[in-house]
Structure formats: C-alpha cells, structure tokens
Amino acid sequence: MSFIGLMCTVAGVLTIAESLLSLFYRITR
C-alpha cells in the first residue's frame, strides 16, 4: 500500500473512532 493511502486510512479510522467516542459519552451521561 502506498504512503498516501496509508495516511488516508489512518485519518479515516481516527475520525470514525472519535465520532464513536463522542456518541458513547452522550449515551453514558
């Protein structure tokens, strides 16, 4: 896999994880 593709994948995973975390905080509080 190319370096740019790897960076895009990492950025996408981080974005999804962040939205999931914020969703979790809303549910638990």
Phi and psi in radians as a Rosetta constraint file:
Dihedral C 1 N 2 CA 2 C 2 CIRCULARHARMONIC -1.319 0.35
Dihedral N 2 CA 2 C 2 N 3 CIRCULARHARMONIC 2.875 0.35
Dihedral C 2 N 3 CA 3 C 3 CIRCULARHARMONIC -1.155 0.35
Dihedral N 3 CA 3 C 3 N 4 CIRCULARHARMONIC -0.719 0.35
Dihedral C 3 N 4 CA 4 C 4 CIRCULARHARMONIC -1.150 0.35
Dihedral N 4 CA 4 C 4 N 5 CIRCULARHARMONIC -0.702 0.35
Dihedral C 4 N 5 CA 5 C 5 CIRCULARHARMONIC -1.103 0.35
Dihedral N 5 CA 5 C 5 N 6 CIRCULARHARMONIC -0.680 0.35
Dihedral C 5 N 6 CA 6 C 6 CIRCULARHARMONIC -1.121 0.35
Dihedral N 6 CA 6 C 6 N 7 CIRCULARHARMONIC -0.761 0.35
Dihedral C 6 N 7 CA 7 C 7 CIRCULARHARMONIC -1.111 0.35
Dihedral N 7 CA 7 C 7 N 8 CIRCULARHARMONIC -0.721 0.35
Dihedral C 7 N 8 CA 8 C 8 CIRCULARHARMONIC -1.104 0.35
Dihedral N 8 CA 8 C 8 N 9 CIRCULARHARMONIC -0.709 0.35
Dihedral C 8 N 9 CA 9 C 9 CIRCULARHARMONIC -1.113 0.35
Dihedral N 9 CA 9 C 9 N 10 CIRCULARHARMONIC -0.780 0.35
Dihedral C 9 N 10 CA 10 C 10 CIRCULARHARMONIC -1.090 0.35
Dihedral N 10 CA 10 C 10 N 11 CIRCULARHARMONIC -0.764 0.35
Dihedral C 10 N 11 CA 11 C 11 CIRCULARHARMONIC -1.099 0.35
Dihedral N 11 CA 11 C 11 N 12 CIRCULARHARMONIC -0.717 0.35
Dihedral C 11 N 12 CA 12 C 12 CIRCULARHARMONIC -1.136 0.35
Dihedral N 12 CA 12 C 12 N 13 CIRCULARHARMONIC -0.763 0.35
Dihedral C 12 N 13 CA 13 C 13 CIRCULARHARMONIC -1.103 0.35
Dihedral N 13 CA 13 C 13 N 14 CIRCULARHARMONIC -0.745 0.35
Dihedral C 13 N 14 CA 14 C 14 CIRCULARHARMONIC -1.105 0.35
Dihedral N 14 CA 14 C 14 N 15 CIRCULARHARMONIC -0.710 0.35
Dihedral C 14 N 15 CA 15 C 15 CIRCULARHARMONIC -1.119 0.35
Dihedral N 15 CA 15 C 15 N 16 CIRCULARHARMONIC -0.765 0.35
Dihedral C 15 N 16 CA 16 C 16 CIRCULARHARMONIC -1.135 0.35
Dihedral N 16 CA 16 C 16 N 17 CIRCULARHARMONIC -0.745 0.35
Dihedral C 16 N 17 CA 17 C 17 CIRCULARHARMONIC -1.106 0.35
Dihedral N 17 CA 17 C 17 N 18 CIRCULARHARMONIC -0.691 0.35
Dihedral C 17 N 18 CA 18 C 18 CIRCULARHARMONIC -1.139 0.35
Dihedral N 18 CA 18 C 18 N 19 CIRCULARHARMONIC -0.767 0.35
Dihedral C 18 N 19 CA 19 C 19 CIRCULARHARMONIC -1.154 0.35
Dihedral N 19 CA 19 C 19 N 20 CIRCULARHARMONIC -0.636 0.35
Dihedral C 19 N 20 CA 20 C 20 CIRCULARHARMONIC -1.144 0.35
Dihedral N 20 CA 20 C 20 N 21 CIRCULARHARMONIC -0.707 0.35
Dihedral C 20 N 21 CA 21 C 21 CIRCULARHARMONIC -1.115 0.35
Dihedral N 21 CA 21 C 21 N 22 CIRCULARHARMONIC -0.776 0.35
Dihedral C 21 N 22 CA 22 C 22 CIRCULARHARMONIC -1.123 0.35
Dihedral N 22 CA 22 C 22 N 23 CIRCULARHARMONIC -0.633 0.35
Dihedral C 22 N 23 CA 23 C 23 CIRCULARHARMONIC -1.134 0.35
Dihedral N 23 CA 23 C 23 N 24 CIRCULARHARMONIC -0.727 0.35
Dihedral C 23 N 24 CA 24 C 24 CIRCULARHARMONIC -1.055 0.35
Dihedral N 24 CA 24 C 24 N 25 CIRCULARHARMONIC -0.776 0.35
Dihedral C 24 N 25 CA 25 C 25 CIRCULARHARMONIC -1.074 0.35
Dihedral N 25 CA 25 C 25 N 26 CIRCULARHARMONIC -0.673 0.35
Dihedral C 25 N 26 CA 26 C 26 CIRCULARHARMONIC -1.143 0.35
Dihedral N 26 CA 26 C 26 N 27 CIRCULARHARMONIC -0.685 0.35
Dihedral C 26 N 27 CA 27 C 27 CIRCULARHARMONIC -1.242 0.35
Dihedral N 27 CA 27 C 27 N 28 CIRCULARHARMONIC -0.747 0.35
Dihedral C 27 N 28 CA 28 C 28 CIRCULARHARMONIC -1.349 0.35
Dihedral N 28 CA 28 C 28 N 29 CIRCULARHARMONIC -0.400 0.35
